[in-house]
Amino acid sequence: MASLARVDDERRGRVPVDGSGRVSAYWPITDDLSVLRGLVRNYAGDAGLSGVRLQDLVLAVNEAAANVLDHADGEGDVQAWHDERFVTVEVRDCLGHLVPAHADAGNPGVATLRGRGLWLMRQLCDEVKITRDAQGSAVLLRQALGDVPAYD
């Protein structure tokens, strides 16, 4: 299914948050998150991610995309790229309600019914960053391909 990934001309010029310029896959967010999970699983698996680390990334992307559906009127997209060390997935929305400080949200505890998404993403991924610009907000999720993350 990774062949269903596309980078259209409008998105091709966008530089990912890490400045690498690598955008290997692009998918619009739709109501069918099972399709998105499959695309992300296939893409990250083809890049070399496997096992629990692959499952964790897929779950984190699902949570980020669900947040776009719930809080940003469903207007968003997912971009993914990888190198020899990391698989990186950026989930963007067009409203821009998220700000970088949201990435540091603590565990909301058991007394609340909502608000666990960003905390969960931080538990599942090696790195979680939030950026905001004139086009909206972006949640960057990064998973190292090896057993131990090796950041610069």
C-alpha positions, 0 to 999 in steps of 0.5 A, a space after each residue: 500500500 505504500 505505493 498509494 502515498 503521494 506527494 502532490 505539487 502543492 505539498 512538494 515544496 513544503 519543508 518538514 519541521 526538521 528542515 531535512 527537505 525529505 517528504 516521501 509520503 503524503 495522505 489527506 486525513 479522512 474519516 477512515 482512520 483505518 486506511 491511514 493506519 494501514 498506510 503509515 504501517 506499510 510506509 514505516 515498515 518498508 522504512 525498517 521500523 518493526 514490532 512494538 515500535 512500529 505499532 507505537 508510531 501507528 497508534 500515535 499517528 492515529 491519535 494525532 489524526 483523530 485530534 484533527 478530526 475532533 478539533 480542526 474540522 477534519 482539515 489536515 494531512 499527514 506527511 512522512 519521511 525517513 532516513 537511515 536513523 528515523 521515521 518521521 511523521 508530521 500530522 498537520 491541521 489548518 486551524 492552528 489551535 495547538 502551540 508548542 507548549 501543548 507538547 509538554 502536557 502532563 498525564 491528565 489522570 483518571 478523573 478526566 474523560 479526554 485530554 490524553 492524546 498528546 500525553 499518549 503520543 509522548 509515551 509512544 514516540 521517541 520525539 514529539 514536537 508541535 509547531 504553529 505557523 500561518 497554515 496551521 499546527 503540526 505535530 511531529 512524531 519521530 521514531 528511531 529505527 534502532 533500539 535506542 534513539 540516537 539524537 544529534 
